[in-house]
């Protein structure tokens, strides 16, 4: 009667395992870039120039020091002047999101809290709440984006005589139009109702379609004339 159970011929084996988990090196904290887009405002540029001049007067470059030391002084002066005038930047959000940030941020925060709660307990109620918050956020985001696109589209139409404003509106729409672009169809329907992806059959189907349109147009314009051939 060997082993842990009776009437078996297995030997009881006891083992000790030593598992060493690899140490994951912490990622170095990268510096956040400055908000250089604020330099487009002339007043901000003037304030930055004055602040940089003041900082450079306090930290004069020394010719006796090496080039590396002088460069460190110059770099720290530029960075400190930028931090005081324009501040550190952050991840740029789309324009339609920034205009509705006050309404969308609380909804996104509630969705994130629901996700953390779901990951913590993984109950049916927590998953249901998280999915509900996801639907609320998606509905609010789609509505905000659609309203912004409609408003900018109207501005683009109103500024059709103003070239610069017209093309600025078009560029804004192009930048925010991701996810709303129509997909290029990869298949067309033949006469018998079947779909085809063959390039030759697709061209023939379009040729047949345009011939039909041309014949109908010719009959409307000249009912007594013959059928043109293409």
Rosetta blueprint (number, residue, H / E / L):
1 X L
2 X E
3 X L
4 X L
5 X L
6 X L
7 X L
8 X E
9 X L
10 X L
11 X L
12 X L
13 X L
14 X L
15 X L
16 X L
17 X L
18 X L
19 X L
20 X L
21 X L
22 X L
23 X L
24 X L
25 X L
26 X L
27 X L
28 X L
29 X L
30 X L
31 X L
32 X L
33 X L
34 X E
35 X L
36 X H
37 X H
38 X H
39 X H
40 X H
41 X L
42 X H
43 X H
44 X H
45 X H
46 X H
47 X H
48 X H
49 X H
50 X H
51 X H
52 X H
53 X H
54 X H
55 X H
56 X H
57 X H
58 X H
59 X L
60 X L
61 X L
62 X L
63 X L
64 X L
65 X L
66 X L
67 X H
68 X H
69 X H
70 X H
71 X H
72 X H
73 X H
74 X H
75 X H
76 X H
77 X H
78 X H
79 X H
80 X H
81 X H
82 X H
83 X H
84 X H
85 X H
86 X L
87 X L
88 X E
89 X L
90 X L
91 X L
92 X L
93 X L
94 X L
95 X H
96 X H
97 X H
98 X H
99 X H
100 X L
101 X H
102 X H
103 X H
104 X H
105 X H
106 X H
107 X H
108 X H
109 X H
110 X H
111 X H
112 X H
113 X H
114 X H
115 X H
116 X H
117 X H
118 X H
119 X H
120 X H
121 X H
122 X L
123 X L
124 X H
125 X H
126 X H
127 X H
128 X H
129 X H
130 X H
131 X H
132 X H
133 X H
134 X H
135 X H
136 X H
137 X H
138 X H
139 X H
140 X H
141 X H
142 X H
143 X H
144 X H
145 X H
146 X H
147 X H
148 X H
149 X H
150 X H
151 X H
152 X H
153 X H
154 X H
155 X H
156 X H
157 X H
158 X H
159 X L
160 X L
161 X L
162 X L
163 X H
164 X H
165 X H
166 X H
167 X H
168 X H
169 X H
170 X H
171 X H
172 X H
173 X H
174 X H
175 X H
176 X H
177 X L
178 X L
179 X L
180 X L
181 X L
182 X L
183 X L
184 X L
185 X L
186 X L
187 X L
188 X E
189 X E
190 X L
191 X L
192 X L
193 X L
194 X L
195 X E
196 X E
197 X L
198 X L
199 X H
200 X H
201 X H
202 X H
203 X H
204 X H
205 X H
206 X H
207 X H
208 X H
209 X H
210 X H
211 X H
212 X H
213 X H
214 X H
215 X H
216 X H
217 X H
218 X H
219 X H
220 X H
221 X H
222 X L
223 X L
224 X L
225 X L
226 X L
227 X L
228 X L
229 X L
230 X L
